[in-house]
Amino acid sequence: MIFLQLFWTFFKIGLFGFGGGYGMLSLIQMETVRNHAWLSSAEFTNIVAISQMTPGPIGINSATYCGYTAVHNAGFDGFLAILGSLTATTALVLPSFILMILISKMFMKYMKTRAVQDVFTGLRPAVVGLLAAATLLLCNGENFSTPNNPWRFSISIALFVATFVGTKWVKINPIRMICYAALAGLLLLY
């Protein structure tokens, strides 16, 4: 039963997750943590962190890890947990695959029409909203500590500001900046 629930849940996320992987994070969290309680908030935060560090799209990586963890937390091990990750990943990409096959010919034919341009104009604010929701959902105690612990909280904020300034204005390579922030976080927080 969990495999059907995983498939349907991640199929819906894939169908309505406009804006790519970061736009899907809020949907994935709502479904896996709140609606189905397959994962705890801390597990989801760890999954997002691992998904950002591993190669590949974050939405697919998150679906893979969520599927594995959900089946594992349901009491299944080994092959069935791997099957859970395959189920979630396949369900996530299936809507895009189907839709791209169905509309690719029509899109190329009608790409310059006013109606198609209006649809894309309407989708832009929705994508920005989904990305903002994902950002706000990740600003939690597991990622930024809390003001109750002033040292950890100030270090979290300082690392965030330094990373933002370093990548936005100083133009430090983002991969290098991630390594610097990880090293600073390890040295200062532990």
N, C-alpha and C positions, 0 to 999 in steps of 0.2 A: 504494500500500500504506500509506503514512503516513497517508492520510486515513481509512482504515478503522481503523487503530490509534488515531488521534486520537479518532474517533467512539466507539469501544468504551471507551477509557480515560476520557473525560469523561462518557460515559453512566454508567459505574460510579461515578464520583465524584458525579455528580448523584443517583444512586440511593441511595448510602450516606452522603452528606454532610449529616447532620443538624446543625442549629444554624446554618444560613445560611453566608454566605461565609467568615467567619472560622473556622468549624468545618471548612470544606473546604480551607483553606490547607495543612494538614499532609498531607491526601490528595493535593492537587495537587502539592506538592513531592515527595512520595514517588514518585509516578508519573512526573512529568516530569523530575526531576533524577536520582533513584536508579535506578528501574526501566528507563526508556527512554533516559536520558541525552540527552534532547532539548535540555535547558538546563543551563547551569552554575549553581552555587549563587549566584554573583554576579548572573547574569542573572535568576534567580528573585527575588532580593532587590530588584532594580530593578523587576521587573514588579509585585511587591507594593506598592512605594512609589508607582509610577505609578497602580496600581489604587486606592489609597487616596485619591489626590488628584483623580482624575477622577470626574465625576458617575456615579452608578449603583451597583448592588450590587458589592461587591468580588469575589465569586465569579464573576460574569459577566464583569467587567472582566479578571480574571486569566485566565479561560478564553480570552477574546478575544486577549489579548496572548500567552499561551502557544501558542495555535494558530498565530498569525502567526509567532512566533519559531521554533517547532519546524519549520514548513515552510520558513521562510527559511534556517534552519541546515542543513536537509537539501539545500539547493542550489537551491531554487525561488525565484523572485522574482515581484514584481508581483501579477497576478491570482491565481495559485495560492497565494501566501502569504495573501491576503485570503480565499480560499476555505478555507484552513486555520483562520483565525480564525472564520469562519462555522460551520464543521464543529464545532469545539470548543464554541462558544457554544450552538449548537443541541442538541448532545449533552448538554450540562450541564443545560439547562432541560427537555428532553424527558421525563425520568422524573417530574419534579414535575408537569408538565402532564398526563401520562397518569394518574398516581396521583390528582391532584385531581379529574379528571373521573370516575374510577371510584369514588372513595370519598365524594365530596361529599354525595350523597344519603343514603348509609348513615350517615355521620358525623352529619348533622343529626338523623337518626332515633334514633341510639343514643348521642348525646353525653353524656347524663346517667347512663349505665349504669356500674356498678362496673368492668367489664372495660376500658372505654375510659379511665376515669380512672386505672386501674392502669397501663395502657400509657404514658400521659403521665407518670406518676410515675416509671416506669422509664427513660424517655428523658431526664429532666432530668440525672441524673449523667453520662450518655453525652455530652450536649451540653457540659456543663462540662468534661469530660475532653478533648473535641476542641478547645475554645477554649483550654484550658491548653496542649495540645500545640502549637497554632499559635503561641502566645506564646513558648514555649520554643524552637521552631524558628527564630523570628525573632531570638532573642537570640544572634546569632552575630557573628563578626568583622566582617562587612560592615556590621552595624547598630550595634554597640556598641564597635567596636575591640577590642583585647585588652589584658590587663594588661602585656604587653611594652612598650606605648607608654603610660606612665602619664598623660601630659597628655591625650591623646585619650580614653583610657578614663575618666578622672575627669570630663572634660567630658560624655561620653556619659551617665554615671551621674547627674551633676548635672542635665542637661537632662531626663532621665527623671523624677527625683524632683521637680523643679520643675514639670514638666507634670502629674504625678500630683496633687501638692498643689494646684496652680492650678485644675485642673478638679474635683477631689473636694471640697475644703474652701473655697477662695476663690471658687468658682463662676464662674471666667472662662469665657467662651464658648469651646467646644472649637475652633472654626474660628480664632478669634483666637489661641488658645494654640498651635495648629499653626503659624501664621504667626510668632509670637514665637520658638518653638523653632527653626524653620527659619532665621530671621534670626540668632539667637544661634549656631546651629551653623555657619552660613557665616562669621560674623565670627570665631568662636573657633577653628575648625578649619582654615581656609584662609588 
